Each structure stands twice: as structure tokens, then as C-alpha cells.
Amino acid sequence: MNAFAIEADHLGKTFSANGQAVVAVRDVSLAVHAGELFGLFGHNGAGKSTLVRMLATLVRPTHGSARVNGYDLVRDERRVRGSIGLVASDERSFYGRLSARDNLRFFAALQDVPRRQIDARVQYALELFDLRDIAARPFQTYSTGQRQRLNMARAILHDPPILFLDEPTKSMDVQTSDFVKTLVKQELVGKQGKTVVFISHELYEMEDYCDRIAVVARGQLRALDTPRALLAQLPQQPRFQLQIEGALEPVLDALRAITALNLIDVARSNGSAKVEFTMNESAGDWQAAVWQSVLANGGRISEFRQTRGHTLRDVIRYYSDDQ
């Protein structure tokens, strides 16, 4: 048995737009272990979804090669498709007037599930994703979160060894998102031994979720390691957070002008802003400089604290910036 479920060798994709060549994925080489929960992260437009669509045979590579479940991505396209399940966040192929159960029966037949096994596989998928009690309802009555769970149920009907989950928890509430992430990690990977490539912008409590993660930026693979290893590689500076009220823009401009202050993130909400930053060690009495900048420019500080250590969001930000 091959130790790797997925192997990509200098994989690349170039599109043509308005007569110009646009490189979406550039020279990506990676290997995903069989039975691994592998995270693929990066900002919007980083190239993650294009990379997954190539590995799922939906987009043909311009450069390089890959093997999925031991099959060549181009020569063995049909076998690759039989080995994978794909969950995309923009799935629109379900039939609105059909019930969830009938939709799954239809797609099970398309996926070559033996006829005598279809009802059992459909029932199992509905129960796994907690859809049994609403399985008779038309798909068009489902909420966005319910539709996404049905999308995931469809992906496992033919029991594929490899799953690509592209934004699987998008538009789900926190409780449902946690349910799905736990199911993926404990049941599909932990008990069934499936290989899962998990792509998401929702980074809440993801630091200990994936076995390894790859960070993609501008179509390139920038980093690949365990989450803990990547977190440990970041500059270890204390981080601070200010909650600022009042005249936000003049205050933020004044903070940016403090040369010893490294502004990391600004989150605005209802006339206030949470500002995260680090300070150079040689900054001296930097707290006085920060307080003076805020007050002198029409702002006030409602909260100040030192925050916890780095998060996965910091890893993505660090490797997505030009190094």
C-alpha cells in the first residue's frame, strides 16, 4: 500500500484572462499521508481551491503531475474520481423539489454504488450527518447549514478513501461547525482511516485540529508542517490589544506613525476598534507613547491587555506576506 494518498510534483495551473496569462497555482510539490487530516490554508485568491480542483480532476494542470490514491491525475482520471469525495461550498447540483433522501439515492446511482447497497449507504450518510429526521423534506426547504451537511453526506456515499472538503463549514453556526469538524476528525479520519484535505477560512480553534497544514499564498506553497511547528517558527514577541473608542482614523494613523509599534490587526465594530500590535524591545516607555497618541487624537482606551500566543491566523498572515 502506498504511504501517500496524494503526491503532487511541480503542479501548476495558468489561465488566460483578457489575453493575459494568469498563474493560479505555481510549482506546488507536496505529499499527503494516507489517513492524514491535512489542512490547506491561505487568504482568498491564494490558489487553494484551484489546487484542489486539479487534484479532483475538475481542472487539468498546465504543468507538473500528481497521483491520487496511486492513480495518475491525467491518465487515470476516472479511477481518481472513483477514489475521492469532493465537498465544495458553492454546490448547486441538488434538486430542490426532491427530498434529501431521494437526492442521495439519485447521486448514489450516479456514483456507481451497487443497487442493493444504495438504501443502506443513504441511511448511513443521513444518520452520520444528523439529517435522518428531516430526510423526507424537499431540499429547497433546507437551511444553508443543512444543505452543506447534505453535501458532505453525498460525498461519502461511495465510501471513498480520500475526501476534499473545500470550506465545509461555511455559513454554519459555531455549534454545527464544531459538530462537523469533530465528526471529520474522530469518525472519518480517526475510525475509518480516510484521508481528508480540509480547506477553510474559518480558523476558530484549528491550531490542534489538522495533523499537518500547508500555507498557500499567491499560488505557491509557502510552508508545510505541523501546526505546532509552524507556530514555533514565528517571531516570539509579546502581543498586546487595545480597545479604542472615539475618533478611530486619526488614532490609527497616529499609532501607525509610532516606529517601534508593529500593527498586526484592526477589527472595527460599532464605532470601536480592537487593535493588536507588538512593540520592539528597545522601545523604552512605549506605553506612554501609545496612550498619548490615542488621547491626543480624540480617542479613548476602554481595554488594554496582553493577548495569548500566536494563532493559526498569524501563521497564515506571516507566510502570506512577502518574505
Contacts in CASP RR format, 6 or more apart in sequence:
PFRMAT RR
TARGET T0000
AUTHOR 0000-0000-0000
METHOD contacts of the structure
MODEL  1
MNAFAIEADHLGKTFSANGQAVVAVRDVSLAVHAGELFGLFGHNGAGKST
LVRMLATLVRPTHGSARVNGYDLVRDERRVRGSIGLVASDERSFYGRLSA
RDNLRFFAALQDVPRRQIDARVQYALELFDLRDIAARPFQTYSTGQRQRL
NMARAILHDPPILFLDEPTKSMDVQTSDFVKTLVKQELVGKQGKTVVFIS
HELYEMEDYCDRIAVVARGQLRALDTPRALLAQLPQQPRFQLQIEGALEP
VLDALRAITALNLIDVARSNGSAKVEFTMNESAGDWQAAVWQSVLANGGR
ISEFRQTRGHTLRDVIRYYSDDQ
1 34 0 8 1.000
2 34 0 8 1.000
2 69 0 8 1.000
2 70 0 8 1.000
3 33 0 8 1.000
3 34 0 8 1.000
4 31 0 8 1.000
4 32 0 8 1.000
4 33 0 8 1.000
4 34 0 8 1.000
4 67 0 8 1.000
5 32 0 8 1.000
5 33 0 8 1.000
5 34 0 8 1.000
5 35 0 8 1.000
5 36 0 8 1.000
5 68 0 8 1.000
5 69 0 8 1.000
5 161 0 8 1.000
5 162 0 8 1.000
5 195 0 8 1.000
6 30 0 8 1.000
6 31 0 8 1.000
6 32 0 8 1.000
6 55 0 8 1.000
6 66 0 8 1.000
6 67 0 8 1.000
6 68 0 8 1.000
6 69 0 8 1.000
6 162 0 8 1.000
6 195 0 8 1.000
6 197 0 8 1.000
7 30 0 8 1.000
7 31 0 8 1.000
7 32 0 8 1.000
7 66 0 8 1.000
7 67 0 8 1.000
7 70 0 8 1.000
8 28 0 8 1.000
8 29 0 8 1.000
8 30 0 8 1.000
8 31 0 8 1.000
8 51 0 8 1.000
8 55 0 8 1.000
8 65 0 8 1.000
8 66 0 8 1.000
9 29 0 8 1.000
9 64 0 8 1.000
9 65 0 8 1.000
9 66 0 8 1.000
10 27 0 8 1.000
10 28 0 8 1.000
10 29 0 8 1.000
10 63 0 8 1.000
10 64 0 8 1.000
10 65 0 8 1.000
11 25 0 8 1.000
11 27 0 8 1.000
11 28 0 8 1.000
11 29 0 8 1.000
11 51 0 8 1.000
11 54 0 8 1.000
11 61 0 8 1.000
11 63 0 8 1.000
11 64 0 8 1.000
11 65 0 8 1.000
11 66 0 8 1.000
12 23 0 8 1.000
12 24 0 8 1.000
12 25 0 8 1.000
12 26 0 8 1.000
12 27 0 8 1.000
12 28 0 8 1.000
12 54 0 8 1.000
12 61 0 8 1.000
12 62 0 8 1.000
12 63 0 8 1.000
12 64 0 8 1.000
13 23 0 8 1.000
13 24 0 8 1.000
13 25 0 8 1.000
13 50 0 8 1.000
13 51 0 8 1.000
13 54 0 8 1.000
13 59 0 8 1.000
13 61 0 8 1.000
13 62 0 8 1.000
13 63 0 8 1.000
14 21 0 8 1.000
14 22 0 8 1.000
14 23 0 8 1.000
14 24 0 8 1.000
14 62 0 8 1.000
14 63 0 8 1.000
15 21 0 8 1.000
15 22 0 8 1.000
15 24 0 8 1.000
16 22 0 8 1.000
23 219 0 8 1.000
24 47 0 8 1.000
24 50 0 8 1.000
24 219 0 8 1.000
25 47 0 8 1.000
25 50 0 8 1.000
25 51 0 8 1.000
25 54 0 8 1.000
25 219 0 8 1.000
26 218 0 8 1.000
26 219 0 8 1.000
26 220 0 8 1.000
27 63 0 8 1.000
27 220 0 8 1.000
28 51 0 8 1.000
28 216 0 8 1.000
28 219 0 8 1.000
28 220 0 8 1.000
28 221 0 8 1.000
29 221 0 8 1.000
30 214 0 8 1.000
30 221 0 8 1.000
30 224 0 8 1.000
32 38 0 8 1.000
32 195 0 8 1.000
32 197 0 8 1.000
33 195 0 8 1.000
33 211 0 8 1.000
34 161 0 8 1.000
34 195 0 8 1.000
35 189 0 8 1.000
35 193 0 8 1.000
35 194 0 8 1.000
35 195 0 8 1.000
35 196 0 8 1.000
36 189 0 8 1.000
36 195 0 8 1.000
36 196 0 8 1.000
36 211 0 8 1.000
36 212 0 8 1.000
37 184 0 8 1.000
37 185 0 8 1.000
37 189 0 8 1.000
37 196 0 8 1.000
37 198 0 8 1.000
37 209 0 8 1.000
37 210 0 8 1.000
37 211 0 8 1.000
38 195 0 8 1.000
38 196 0 8 1.000
38 197 0 8 1.000
38 198 0 8 1.000
38 210 0 8 1.000
38 211 0 8 1.000
38 212 0 8 1.000
38 213 0 8 1.000
38 214 0 8 1.000
39 197 0 8 1.000
39 198 0 8 1.000
39 199 0 8 1.000
39 200 0 8 1.000
39 210 0 8 1.000
39 212 0 8 1.000
39 213 0 8 1.000
39 214 0 8 1.000
40 48 0 8 1.000
40 51 0 8 1.000
40 52 0 8 1.000
40 197 0 8 1.000
40 198 0 8 1.000
40 199 0 8 1.000
40 213 0 8 1.000
40 214 0 8 1.000
40 216 0 8 1.000
41 48 0 8 1.000
41 199 0 8 1.000
41 200 0 8 1.000
41 201 0 8 1.000
41 203 0 8 1.000
41 213 0 8 1.000
41 214 0 8 1.000
41 215 0 8 1.000
41 216 0 8 1.000
41 312 0 8 1.000
41 315 0 8 1.000
41 316 0 8 1.000
42 48 0 8 1.000
42 201 0 8 1.000
42 215 0 8 1.000
42 216 0 8 1.000
42 217 0 8 1.000
42 316 0 8 1.000
42 320 0 8 1.000
43 217 0 8 1.000
43 316 0 8 1.000
43 320 0 8 1.000
44 201 0 8 1.000
46 216 0 8 1.000
46 217 0 8 1.000
46 218 0 8 1.000
46 219 0 8 1.000
46 320 0 8 1.000
47 216 0 8 1.000
47 219 0 8 1.000
48 166 0 8 1.000
48 199 0 8 1.000
48 216 0 8 1.000
49 166 0 8 1.000
49 199 0 8 1.000
50 59 0 8 1.000
50 219 0 8 1.000
51 216 0 8 1.000
51 219 0 8 1.000
52 86 0 8 1.000
52 164 0 8 1.000
52 166 0 8 1.000
52 197 0 8 1.000
52 199 0 8 1.000
53 59 0 8 1.000
54 60 0 8 1.000
54 61 0 8 1.000
54 66 0 8 1.000
54 73 0 8 1.000
55 66 0 8 1.000
55 68 0 8 1.000
55 73 0 8 1.000
55 84 0 8 1.000
55 164 0 8 1.000
55 197 0 8 1.000
56 80 0 8 1.000
56 81 0 8 1.000
56 84 0 8 1.000
56 85 0 8 1.000
56 86 0 8 1.000
56 164 0 8 1.000
57 73 0 8 1.000
57 77 0 8 1.000
57 80 0 8 1.000
57 81 0 8 1.000
58 86 0 8 1.000
60 74 0 8 1.000
61 73 0 8 1.000
61 74 0 8 1.000
65 72 0 8 1.000
65 73 0 8 1.000
65 74 0 8 1.000
66 72 0 8 1.000
66 73 0 8 1.000
67 73 0 8 1.000
68 80 0 8 1.000
68 83 0 8 1.000
68 84 0 8 1.000
68 162 0 8 1.000
69 79 0 8 1.000
69 80 0 8 1.000
69 83 0 8 1.000
69 84 0 8 1.000
69 161 0 8 1.000
69 162 0 8 1.000
70 76 0 8 1.000
71 79 0 8 1.000
71 80 0 8 1.000
71 83 0 8 1.000
72 80 0 8 1.000
73 80 0 8 1.000
82 111 0 8 1.000
82 112 0 8 1.000
82 158 0 8 1.000
82 160 0 8 1.000
83 160 0 8 1.000
83 161 0 8 1.000
83 162 0 8 1.000
84 160 0 8 1.000
84 162 0 8 1.000
84 163 0 8 1.000
84 164 0 8 1.000
85 155 0 8 1.000
85 156 0 8 1.000
85 158 0 8 1.000
85 160 0 8 1.000
85 162 0 8 1.000
85 163 0 8 1.000
85 164 0 8 1.000
86 155 0 8 1.000
86 163 0 8 1.000
86 164 0 8 1.000
86 166 0 8 1.000
87 148 0 8 1.000
87 151 0 8 1.000
87 152 0 8 1.000
87 155 0 8 1.000
87 163 0 8 1.000
87 164 0 8 1.000
87 165 0 8 1.000
87 166 0 8 1.000
87 168 0 8 1.000
88 151 0 8 1.000
88 166 0 8 1.000
88 167 0 8 1.000
89 148 0 8 1.000
89 166 0 8 1.000
89 167 0 8 1.000
89 168 0 8 1.000
89 170 0 8 1.000
89 171 0 8 1.000
91 147 0 8 1.000
91 148 0 8 1.000
91 151 0 8 1.000
94 103 0 8 1.000
94 139 0 8 1.000
94 147 0 8 1.000
94 150 0 8 1.000
94 151 0 8 1.000
95 102 0 8 1.000
95 103 0 8 1.000
95 106 0 8 1.000
95 139 0 8 1.000
96 103 0 8 1.000
96 138 0 8 1.000
96 139 0 8 1.000
96 140 0 8 1.000
97 138 0 8 1.000
97 139 0 8 1.000
97 140 0 8 1.000
98 106 0 8 1.000
98 138 0 8 1.000
98 139 0 8 1.000
99 135 0 8 1.000
99 136 0 8 1.000
99 137 0 8 1.000
99 138 0 8 1.000
99 139 0 8 1.000
100 126 0 8 1.000
100 131 0 8 1.000
100 134 0 8 1.000
100 135 0 8 1.000
100 136 0 8 1.000
100 137 0 8 1.000
100 139 0 8 1.000
100 142 0 8 1.000
100 150 0 8 1.000
101 122 0 8 1.000
101 126 0 8 1.000
101 135 0 8 1.000
101 136 0 8 1.000
103 139 0 8 1.000
103 150 0 8 1.000
103 154 0 8 1.000
104 122 0 8 1.000
104 125 0 8 1.000
104 126 0 8 1.000
104 150 0 8 1.000
104 153 0 8 1.000
104 154 0 8 1.000
104 157 0 8 1.000
105 118 0 8 1.000
105 119 0 8 1.000
105 122 0 8 1.000
107 154 0 8 1.000
107 157 0 8 1.000
108 118 0 8 1.000
108 121 0 8 1.000
108 122 0 8 1.000
108 157 0 8 1.000
108 158 0 8 1.000
109 115 0 8 1.000
109 118 0 8 1.000
111 157 0 8 1.000
111 158 0 8 1.000
112 158 0 8 1.000
113 121 0 8 1.000
113 157 0 8 1.000
113 158 0 8 1.000
121 157 0 8 1.000
121 158 0 8 1.000
121 159 0 8 1.000
122 157 0 8 1.000
123 132 0 8 1.000
125 131 0 8 1.000
125 153 0 8 1.000
125 154 0 8 1.000
125 156 0 8 1.000
125 157 0 8 1.000
126 132 0 8 1.000
126 135 0 8 1.000
126 153 0 8 1.000
128 153 0 8 1.000
128 156 0 8 1.000
128 183 0 8 1.000
128 187 0 8 1.000
129 149 0 8 1.000
129 150 0 8 1.000
129 152 0 8 1.000
129 153 0 8 1.000
129 180 0 8 1.000
129 183 0 8 1.000
130 149 0 8 1.000
130 179 0 8 1.000
131 146 0 8 1.000
131 149 0 8 1.000
131 150 0 8 1.000
131 153 0 8 1.000
134 142 0 8 1.000
134 146 0 8 1.000
139 147 0 8 1.000
139 150 0 8 1.000
142 150 0 8 1.000
144 171 0 8 1.000
144 172 0 8 1.000
145 171 0 8 1.000
145 172 0 8 1.000
145 173 0 8 1.000
145 176 0 8 1.000
148 168 0 8 1.000
148 169 0 8 1.000
148 170 0 8 1.000
148 171 0 8 1.000
148 172 0 8 1.000
149 176 0 8 1.000
149 180 0 8 1.000
151 168 0 8 1.000
152 165 0 8 1.000
152 168 0 8 1.000
152 180 0 8 1.000
155 163 0 8 1.000
155 165 0 8 1.000
156 163 0 8 1.000
156 188 0 8 1.000
160 194 0 8 1.000
161 193 0 8 1.000
161 194 0 8 1.000
161 195 0 8 1.000
162 194 0 8 1.000
162 195 0 8 1.000
162 196 0 8 1.000
162 197 0 8 1.000
163 188 0 8 1.000
163 194 0 8 1.000
163 195 0 8 1.000
163 196 0 8 1.000
163 197 0 8 1.000
164 197 0 8 1.000
164 199 0 8 1.000
165 184 0 8 1.000
165 196 0 8 1.000
165 197 0 8 1.000
165 198 0 8 1.000
165 199 0 8 1.000
165 200 0 8 1.000
166 199 0 8 1.000
167 199 0 8 1.000
167 200 0 8 1.000
167 201 0 8 1.000
167 202 0 8 1.000
168 180 0 8 1.000
168 184 0 8 1.000
168 198 0 8 1.000
168 200 0 8 1.000
169 176 0 8 1.000
169 177 0 8 1.000
169 180 0 8 1.000
169 181 0 8 1.000
169 200 0 8 1.000
169 202 0 8 1.000
170 200 0 8 1.000
170 201 0 8 1.000
170 202 0 8 1.000
172 180 0 8 1.000
174 204 0 8 1.000
177 202 0 8 1.000
177 204 0 8 1.000
178 205 0 8 1.000
181 209 0 8 1.000
184 196 0 8 1.000
184 198 0 8 1.000
185 209 0 8 1.000
188 194 0 8 1.000
188 196 0 8 1.000
189 195 0 8 1.000
189 196 0 8 1.000
198 209 0 8 1.000
198 210 0 8 1.000
200 206 0 8 1.000
203 311 0 8 1.000
203 312 0 8 1.000
203 313 0 8 1.000
203 316 0 8 1.000
206 227 0 8 1.000
206 312 0 8 1.000
207 227 0 8 1.000
207 228 0 8 1.000
207 231 0 8 1.000
207 311 0 8 1.000
207 312 0 8 1.000
208 227 0 8 1.000
208 228 0 8 1.000
209 227 0 8 1.000
210 227 0 8 1.000
211 226 0 8 1.000
212 224 0 8 1.000
212 225 0 8 1.000
212 226 0 8 1.000
212 227 0 8 1.000
213 224 0 8 1.000
213 225 0 8 1.000
213 226 0 8 1.000
213 227 0 8 1.000
213 230 0 8 1.000
213 312 0 8 1.000
213 315 0 8 1.000
214 221 0 8 1.000
214 223 0 8 1.000
214 224 0 8 1.000
215 221 0 8 1.000
215 222 0 8 1.000
215 223 0 8 1.000
215 224 0 8 1.000
215 230 0 8 1.000
215 315 0 8 1.000
215 316 0 8 1.000
215 319 0 8 1.000
215 320 0 8 1.000
216 222 0 8 1.000
217 319 0 8 1.000
217 320 0 8 1.000
218 320 0 8 1.000
222 319 0 8 1.000
222 320 0 8 1.000
222 323 0 8 1.000
223 230 0 8 1.000
223 233 0 8 1.000
223 315 0 8 1.000
223 319 0 8 1.000
225 233 0 8 1.000
227 312 0 8 1.000
227 315 0 8 1.000
230 315 0 8 1.000
230 319 0 8 1.000
231 310 0 8 1.000
231 311 0 8 1.000
231 312 0 8 1.000
231 314 0 8 1.000
231 315 0 8 1.000
234 310 0 8 1.000
234 314 0 8 1.000
234 315 0 8 1.000
234 318 0 8 1.000
237 262 0 8 1.000
237 278 0 8 1.000
237 279 0 8 1.000
238 278 0 8 1.000
238 279 0 8 1.000
238 306 0 8 1.000
239 264 0 8 1.000
239 276 0 8 1.000
239 277 0 8 1.000
239 278 0 8 1.000
239 306 0 8 1.000
239 307 0 8 1.000
239 308 0 8 1.000
239 309 0 8 1.000
239 310 0 8 1.000
240 276 0 8 1.000
240 277 0 8 1.000
240 278 0 8 1.000
240 279 0 8 1.000
240 304 0 8 1.000
240 305 0 8 1.000
240 306 0 8 1.000
240 307 0 8 1.000
241 274 0 8 1.000
241 275 0 8 1.000
241 276 0 8 1.000
241 277 0 8 1.000
241 303 0 8 1.000
241 304 0 8 1.000
241 305 0 8 1.000
241 306 0 8 1.000
241 307 0 8 1.000
242 274 0 8 1.000
242 275 0 8 1.000
242 277 0 8 1.000
242 290 0 8 1.000
242 294 0 8 1.000
242 301 0 8 1.000
242 303 0 8 1.000
242 304 0 8 1.000
243 272 0 8 1.000
243 273 0 8 1.000
243 274 0 8 1.000
243 275 0 8 1.000
243 301 0 8 1.000
243 302 0 8 1.000
243 303 0 8 1.000
243 304 0 8 1.000
244 251 0 8 1.000
244 272 0 8 1.000
244 273 0 8 1.000
244 274 0 8 1.000
244 275 0 8 1.000
244 294 0 8 1.000
244 299 0 8 1.000
244 300 0 8 1.000
244 301 0 8 1.000
244 302 0 8 1.000
245 271 0 8 1.000
245 272 0 8 1.000
245 299 0 8 1.000
245 300 0 8 1.000
245 301 0 8 1.000
245 302 0 8 1.000
246 271 0 8 1.000
246 272 0 8 1.000
246 298 0 8 1.000
246 299 0 8 1.000
246 300 0 8 1.000
247 297 0 8 1.000
247 298 0 8 1.000
247 299 0 8 1.000
248 268 0 8 1.000
248 271 0 8 1.000
248 272 0 8 1.000
248 273 0 8 1.000
248 299 0 8 1.000
250 297 0 8 1.000
250 298 0 8 1.000
250 299 0 8 1.000
251 293 0 8 1.000
251 294 0 8 1.000
251 297 0 8 1.000
251 298 0 8 1.000
251 299 0 8 1.000
252 263 0 8 1.000
252 266 0 8 1.000
252 273 0 8 1.000
252 275 0 8 1.000
253 297 0 8 1.000
254 293 0 8 1.000
254 294 0 8 1.000
254 296 0 8 1.000
254 297 0 8 1.000
255 261 0 8 1.000
255 263 0 8 1.000
255 275 0 8 1.000
255 277 0 8 1.000
255 290 0 8 1.000
255 293 0 8 1.000
255 294 0 8 1.000
256 263 0 8 1.000
257 293 0 8 1.000
258 286 0 8 1.000
258 289 0 8 1.000
258 290 0 8 1.000
258 293 0 8 1.000
260 279 0 8 1.000
260 280 0 8 1.000
260 282 0 8 1.000
260 283 0 8 1.000
260 284 0 8 1.000
260 286 0 8 1.000
260 289 0 8 1.000
261 277 0 8 1.000
261 278 0 8 1.000
261 279 0 8 1.000
261 283 0 8 1.000
261 286 0 8 1.000
261 290 0 8 1.000
262 277 0 8 1.000
262 278 0 8 1.000
262 279 0 8 1.000
262 280 0 8 1.000
263 275 0 8 1.000
263 276 0 8 1.000
263 277 0 8 1.000
264 276 0 8 1.000
264 277 0 8 1.000
264 278 0 8 1.000
264 314 0 8 1.000
264 317 0 8 1.000
265 274 0 8 1.000
265 275 0 8 1.000
265 276 0 8 1.000
266 273 0 8 1.000
266 274 0 8 1.000
266 275 0 8 1.000
266 276 0 8 1.000
267 273 0 8 1.000
267 274 0 8 1.000
272 302 0 8 1.000
276 307 0 8 1.000
279 286 0 8 1.000
283 289 0 8 1.000
291 301 0 8 1.000
294 300 0 8 1.000
294 301 0 8 1.000
END
